[in-house]
């Protein structure tokens, strides 16, 4: 490729401003170059809650967004993942205390499938039955929260700490807790993907029934 054609390619590249989803007030997350709008789709960008809210105390919360729509000079994103930093989680661990983790996959009222990973830190060492009860309490409350909320509402309650506070309030009656956090939240499937999976599952089940008959 000649220097002239390389130069022309660079000139043809356009910069797109990456914007956070509406629930994060369309905050500018940065810029990305592309010579064609189609090439911007599916690009991901990682930032912190602190950068979005201009509050450094929230920099221990990482947020990942993916571009799903592109305008003339802007790239619009959707929420992909929320995660607490390893350093922050490590700072919550205490010798002689328990760390209780759980993994739960839920469906929101608008049919988004989300995996949520709560974690509870006790003040002292809990026994196996107490840890099990705390884990079950966390899973139950997350399932109930998803059953009552849209995807955006569930993410808001997690990112803003309302859901972890509610879990703390209930689970501390099982055993004294020092902290409850949602350490990670991941979007697993969109409504159309969930519907397609369900349709495929129904088709398979019907074939099984026909085979048995």
C-alpha positions, 0 to 999 in steps of 0.5 A: 500500500502506498503512503498516499493510500495509507494517508487517505485511510487515516483521513477517512477514519471517524471518531465516535463518542461512546455514550453510557446507557440512558440509565447512566445518564448518557455519560461520555465514556471515551472515543473510538475510531472507525472507517465504517460505522459497522465496525464500531458495533460490539466494541466494549469499554470498561470504566468505573462507577466513580468516573461516571458519578465523579465520585472517587470513592466509587472507583472500586466498582468496574462497569463494562458496556458494549456498543449496540447502536451507532449514530453519525458521531456517537456510539450508544452502549448497553450494560454488559457487566458490573464487578468489584475490584479484586483489591476491594474484595481482598480488603474485606476478608478477615482472618477467623471470619467466613466468606460466603459466596453464591451464584444465581442466574435470574430472569427479569420481568422483561426477560433478560437473563442475568447472573448475579454473584453475591458475597457475605463477610461474617464478623467471626467464623460461621459453621457450615449450616449458618453459611448455607442459610446465609447463601440461601437467603442471598439467592432467595432475595436476588430471585425475588428482586429479579421477579419484581424488576426490569433489567434496568431496575435490577442493575440500578439496585445492584450498582447503587448498593440497595440490593446488597443492603437489603440482603445484609438486613435480612441475612445478619439475623442468621449470623452477625455480618460485617458486609454484603456485596454483589461482587459481579453481575453479568448480562447473559442473554437478551429477551429474544435470545431467551425466547429462542432458547425456550422455543428450541427447548419446547421443540426438543421436548415435543420430539421426545414425547413423540418418540416415546409414543 
